[in-house]
């Protein structure tokens, strides 16, 4: 069985709230995850806000 899972990342938007709710789907490897209690968080390009914003894992 594969240790990868599909994860939905949702944008929190920029300082004005532009681009909030934009989503990315990524494959995430559970073996690499450092702390299982924390949700995955990363910065990615948001095409609606046209800048890099924070994306957080949504269940």
MARNUVEX-990230 format. One record per atom (N, C-alpha, C): residue number from 0; atom name; z, y negated, x negated; residue in three letters. Coordinates in nm, 2 decimals. Example, Ala and Ser with C-alpha at 12.3 -4.5 7.8 and 13.67 -1.06 7.14 Angstrom:
BEGIN
+-----+-------+--------+--------+--------+--------+
| num | atome |     c3 |     c2 |     c1 | residu |
+-----+-------+--------+--------+--------+--------+
|   0 |     N |   0.78 |   0.57 |  -1.32 |    ALA |
|   0 |    CA |   0.78 |   0.45 |  -1.23 |    ALA |
|   0 |     C |   0.78 |   0.33 |  -1.32 |    ALA |
|   1 |     N |   0.71 |   0.22 |  -1.28 |    SER |
|   1 |    CA |   0.71 |   0.11 |  -1.37 |    SER |
|   1 |     C |   0.79 |   0.00 |  -1.29 |    SER |
+-----+-------+--------+--------+--------+--------+
***
This chain:
BEGIN
+-----+-------+--------+--------+--------+--------+
| num | atome |     c3 |     c2 |     c1 | residu |
+-----+-------+--------+--------+--------+--------+
|   0 |     N |   0.00 |   0.12 |  -0.08 |    UNK |
|   0 |    CA |   0.00 |   0.00 |   0.00 |    UNK |
|   0 |     C |   0.00 |  -0.12 |  -0.09 |    UNK |
|   1 |     N |  -0.08 |  -0.22 |  -0.05 |    UNK |
|   1 |    CA |  -0.09 |  -0.34 |  -0.13 |    UNK |
|   1 |     C |   0.03 |  -0.43 |  -0.12 |    UNK |
|   2 |     N |   0.07 |  -0.50 |  -0.23 |    UNK |
|   2 |    CA |   0.18 |  -0.58 |  -0.23 |    UNK |
|   2 |     C |   0.15 |  -0.73 |  -0.19 |    UNK |
|   3 |     N |   0.02 |  -0.75 |  -0.17 |    UNK |
|   3 |    CA |  -0.03 |  -0.89 |  -0.13 |    UNK |
|   3 |     C |  -0.02 |  -0.90 |   0.02 |    UNK |
|   4 |     N |   0.01 |  -1.03 |   0.06 |    UNK |
|   4 |    CA |   0.01 |  -1.05 |   0.20 |    UNK |
|   4 |     C |  -0.06 |  -1.19 |   0.23 |    UNK |
|   5 |     N |  -0.11 |  -1.20 |   0.35 |    UNK |
|   5 |    CA |  -0.17 |  -1.33 |   0.38 |    UNK |
|   5 |     C |  -0.07 |  -1.43 |   0.43 |    UNK |
|   6 |     N |  -0.07 |  -1.55 |   0.37 |    UNK |
|   6 |    CA |   0.03 |  -1.65 |   0.40 |    UNK |
|   6 |     C |  -0.04 |  -1.78 |   0.45 |    UNK |
|   7 |     N |   0.02 |  -1.83 |   0.55 |    UNK |
|   7 |    CA |  -0.03 |  -1.96 |   0.61 |    UNK |
|   7 |     C |   0.05 |  -2.07 |   0.56 |    UNK |
|   8 |     N |  -0.03 |  -2.17 |   0.50 |    UNK |
|   8 |    CA |   0.03 |  -2.29 |   0.44 |    UNK |
|   8 |     C |   0.00 |  -2.41 |   0.53 |    UNK |
|   9 |     N |   0.10 |  -2.49 |   0.57 |    UNK |
|   9 |    CA |   0.08 |  -2.60 |   0.66 |    UNK |
|   9 |     C |   0.11 |  -2.73 |   0.59 |    UNK |
|  10 |     N |   0.03 |  -2.83 |   0.60 |    UNK |
|  10 |    CA |   0.05 |  -2.96 |   0.53 |    UNK |
|  10 |     C |   0.16 |  -3.04 |   0.60 |    UNK |
|  11 |     N |   0.24 |  -3.10 |   0.52 |    UNK |
|  11 |    CA |   0.34 |  -3.19 |   0.58 |    UNK |
|  11 |     C |   0.29 |  -3.33 |   0.59 |    UNK |
|  12 |     N |   0.16 |  -3.36 |   0.54 |    UNK |
|  12 |    CA |   0.10 |  -3.49 |   0.54 |    UNK |
|  12 |     C |   0.14 |  -3.58 |   0.43 |    UNK |
|  13 |     N |   0.08 |  -3.70 |   0.43 |    UNK |
|  13 |    CA |   0.11 |  -3.79 |   0.32 |    UNK |
|  13 |     C |   0.23 |  -3.88 |   0.37 |    UNK |
|  14 |     N |   0.25 |  -3.99 |   0.31 |    UNK |
|  14 |    CA |   0.37 |  -4.08 |   0.34 |    UNK |
|  14 |     C |   0.35 |  -4.14 |   0.48 |    UNK |
|  15 |     N |   0.23 |  -4.16 |   0.53 |    UNK |
|  15 |    CA |   0.20 |  -4.21 |   0.66 |    UNK |
|  15 |     C |   0.19 |  -4.11 |   0.77 |    UNK |
|  16 |     N |   0.19 |  -3.98 |   0.73 |    UNK |
|  16 |    CA |   0.18 |  -3.87 |   0.82 |    UNK |
|  16 |     C |   0.03 |  -3.83 |   0.85 |    UNK |
|  17 |     N |  -0.06 |  -3.88 |   0.77 |    UNK |
|  17 |    CA |  -0.20 |  -3.85 |   0.79 |    UNK |
|  17 |     C |  -0.22 |  -3.71 |   0.73 |    UNK |
|  18 |     N |  -0.30 |  -3.63 |   0.80 |    UNK |
|  18 |    CA |  -0.33 |  -3.49 |   0.76 |    UNK |
|  18 |     C |  -0.22 |  -3.39 |   0.79 |    UNK |
|  19 |     N |  -0.13 |  -3.43 |   0.86 |    UNK |
|  19 |    CA |  -0.02 |  -3.33 |   0.90 |    UNK |
|  19 |     C |  -0.07 |  -3.22 |   0.99 |    UNK |
|  20 |     N |  -0.04 |  -3.10 |   0.95 |    UNK |
|  20 |    CA |  -0.09 |  -2.99 |   1.03 |    UNK |
|  20 |     C |  -0.21 |  -2.91 |   0.98 |    UNK |
|  21 |     N |  -0.27 |  -2.97 |   0.88 |    UNK |
|  21 |    CA |  -0.39 |  -2.90 |   0.82 |    UNK |
|  21 |     C |  -0.34 |  -2.77 |   0.75 |    UNK |
|  22 |     N |  -0.42 |  -2.66 |   0.76 |    UNK |
|  22 |    CA |  -0.38 |  -2.53 |   0.72 |    UNK |
|  22 |     C |  -0.47 |  -2.48 |   0.61 |    UNK |
|  23 |     N |  -0.41 |  -2.40 |   0.52 |    UNK |
|  23 |    CA |  -0.48 |  -2.31 |   0.43 |    UNK |
|  23 |     C |  -0.42 |  -2.17 |   0.44 |    UNK |
|  24 |     N |  -0.50 |  -2.07 |   0.42 |    UNK |
|  24 |    CA |  -0.46 |  -1.93 |   0.42 |    UNK |
|  24 |     C |  -0.48 |  -1.88 |   0.28 |    UNK |
|  25 |     N |  -0.38 |  -1.82 |   0.22 |    UNK |
|  25 |    CA |  -0.39 |  -1.77 |   0.08 |    UNK |
|  25 |     C |  -0.34 |  -1.63 |   0.08 |    UNK |
|  26 |     N |  -0.38 |  -1.55 |  -0.02 |    UNK |
|  26 |    CA |  -0.32 |  -1.42 |  -0.05 |    UNK |
|  26 |     C |  -0.20 |  -1.45 |  -0.15 |    UNK |
|  27 |     N |  -0.09 |  -1.39 |  -0.12 |    UNK |
|  27 |    CA |   0.03 |  -1.41 |  -0.20 |    UNK |
|  27 |     C |   0.09 |  -1.28 |  -0.25 |    UNK |
|  28 |     N |   0.12 |  -1.27 |  -0.37 |    UNK |
|  28 |    CA |   0.17 |  -1.14 |  -0.43 |    UNK |
|  28 |     C |   0.32 |  -1.14 |  -0.43 |    UNK |
|  29 |     N |   0.38 |  -1.05 |  -0.35 |    UNK |
|  29 |    CA |   0.53 |  -1.05 |  -0.34 |    UNK |
|  29 |     C |   0.60 |  -1.01 |  -0.47 |    UNK |
|  30 |     N |   0.53 |  -0.94 |  -0.56 |    UNK |
|  30 |    CA |   0.60 |  -0.90 |  -0.68 |    UNK |
|  30 |     C |   0.63 |  -1.02 |  -0.77 |    UNK |
|  31 |     N |   0.54 |  -1.13 |  -0.76 |    UNK |
|  31 |    CA |   0.56 |  -1.24 |  -0.85 |    UNK |
|  31 |     C |   0.66 |  -1.34 |  -0.79 |    UNK |
|  32 |     N |   0.69 |  -1.33 |  -0.66 |    UNK |
|  32 |    CA |   0.78 |  -1.43 |  -0.60 |    UNK |
|  32 |     C |   0.92 |  -1.42 |  -0.67 |    UNK |
|  33 |     N |   0.97 |  -1.54 |  -0.71 |    UNK |
|  33 |    CA |   1.09 |  -1.55 |  -0.78 |    UNK |
|  33 |     C |   1.22 |  -1.54 |  -0.70 |    UNK |
|  34 |     N |   1.22 |  -1.61 |  -0.59 |    UNK |
|  34 |    CA |   1.34 |  -1.61 |  -0.50 |    UNK |
|  34 |     C |   1.30 |  -1.58 |  -0.36 |    UNK |
|  35 |     N |   1.33 |  -1.46 |  -0.31 |    UNK |
|  35 |    CA |   1.28 |  -1.42 |  -0.18 |    UNK |
|  35 |     C |   1.34 |  -1.50 |  -0.06 |    UNK |
|  36 |     N |   1.45 |  -1.58 |  -0.08 |    UNK |
|  36 |    CA |   1.50 |  -1.65 |   0.03 |    UNK |
|  36 |     C |   1.43 |  -1.78 |   0.05 |    UNK |
|  37 |     N |   1.35 |  -1.83 |  -0.05 |    UNK |
|  37 |    CA |   1.28 |  -1.96 |  -0.04 |    UNK |
|  37 |     C |   1.14 |  -1.93 |   0.01 |    UNK |
|  38 |     N |   1.09 |  -2.03 |   0.08 |    UNK |
|  38 |    CA |   0.95 |  -2.03 |   0.13 |    UNK |
|  38 |     C |   0.86 |  -2.08 |   0.02 |    UNK |
|  39 |     N |   0.74 |  -2.03 |   0.02 |    UNK |
|  39 |    CA |   0.64 |  -2.08 |  -0.08 |    UNK |
|  39 |     C |   0.60 |  -2.22 |  -0.05 |    UNK |
|  40 |     N |   0.59 |  -2.30 |  -0.16 |    UNK |
|  40 |    CA |   0.55 |  -2.44 |  -0.14 |    UNK |
|  40 |     C |   0.46 |  -2.48 |  -0.26 |    UNK |
|  41 |     N |   0.35 |  -2.55 |  -0.23 |    UNK |
|  41 |    CA |   0.26 |  -2.59 |  -0.33 |    UNK |
|  41 |     C |   0.19 |  -2.72 |  -0.29 |    UNK |
|  42 |     N |   0.13 |  -2.79 |  -0.39 |    UNK |
|  42 |    CA |   0.04 |  -2.90 |  -0.36 |    UNK |
|  42 |     C |  -0.10 |  -2.86 |  -0.37 |    UNK |
|  43 |     N |  -0.18 |  -2.90 |  -0.26 |    UNK |
|  43 |    CA |  -0.32 |  -2.87 |  -0.25 |    UNK |
|  43 |     C |  -0.39 |  -2.99 |  -0.20 |    UNK |
|  44 |     N |  -0.52 |  -2.99 |  -0.21 |    UNK |
|  44 |    CA |  -0.60 |  -3.11 |  -0.16 |    UNK |
|  44 |     C |  -0.61 |  -3.10 |  -0.01 |    UNK |
|  45 |     N |  -0.58 |  -3.21 |   0.05 |    UNK |
|  45 |    CA |  -0.59 |  -3.22 |   0.20 |    UNK |
|  45 |     C |  -0.72 |  -3.31 |   0.23 |    UNK |
|  46 |     N |  -0.82 |  -3.24 |   0.29 |    UNK |
|  46 |    CA |  -0.94 |  -3.32 |   0.31 |    UNK |
|  46 |     C |  -0.93 |  -3.43 |   0.42 |    UNK |
|  47 |     N |  -0.83 |  -3.42 |   0.51 |    UNK |
|  47 |    CA |  -0.82 |  -3.52 |   0.61 |    UNK |
|  47 |     C |  -0.75 |  -3.64 |   0.55 |    UNK |
|  48 |     N |  -0.65 |  -3.63 |   0.47 |    UNK |
|  48 |    CA |  -0.59 |  -3.74 |   0.41 |    UNK |
|  48 |     C |  -0.66 |  -3.78 |   0.28 |    UNK |
|  49 |     N |  -0.75 |  -3.70 |   0.23 |    UNK |
|  49 |    CA |  -0.83 |  -3.72 |   0.11 |    UNK |
|  49 |     C |  -0.74 |  -3.74 |  -0.01 |    UNK |
|  50 |     N |  -0.63 |  -3.66 |  -0.02 |    UNK |
|  50 |    CA |  -0.54 |  -3.67 |  -0.14 |    UNK |
|  50 |     C |  -0.46 |  -3.54 |  -0.15 |    UNK |
|  51 |     N |  -0.40 |  -3.51 |  -0.26 |    UNK |
|  51 |    CA |  -0.31 |  -3.39 |  -0.27 |    UNK |
|  51 |     C |  -0.18 |  -3.41 |  -0.19 |    UNK |
|  52 |     N |  -0.15 |  -3.32 |  -0.11 |    UNK |
|  52 |    CA |  -0.03 |  -3.32 |  -0.03 |    UNK |
|  52 |     C |   0.05 |  -3.19 |  -0.05 |    UNK |
|  53 |     N |   0.17 |  -3.19 |   0.00 |    UNK |
|  53 |    CA |   0.26 |  -3.07 |  -0.01 |    UNK |
|  53 |     C |   0.23 |  -2.98 |   0.11 |    UNK |
|  54 |     N |   0.21 |  -2.85 |   0.08 |    UNK |
|  54 |    CA |   0.19 |  -2.75 |   0.18 |    UNK |
|  54 |     C |   0.31 |  -2.65 |   0.17 |    UNK |
|  55 |     N |   0.36 |  -2.62 |   0.29 |    UNK |
|  55 |    CA |   0.48 |  -2.53 |   0.29 |    UNK |
|  55 |     C |   0.44 |  -2.40 |   0.37 |    UNK |
|  56 |     N |   0.50 |  -2.29 |   0.34 |    UNK |
|  56 |    CA |   0.47 |  -2.17 |   0.41 |    UNK |
|  56 |     C |   0.52 |  -2.17 |   0.55 |    UNK |
|  57 |     N |   0.44 |  -2.12 |   0.64 |    UNK |
|  57 |    CA |   0.47 |  -2.11 |   0.78 |    UNK |
|  57 |     C |   0.47 |  -1.96 |   0.82 |    UNK |
|  58 |     N |   0.56 |  -1.92 |   0.90 |    UNK |
|  58 |    CA |   0.57 |  -1.78 |   0.93 |    UNK |
|  58 |     C |   0.46 |  -1.73 |   1.02 |    UNK |
+-----+-------+--------+--------+--------+--------+
***
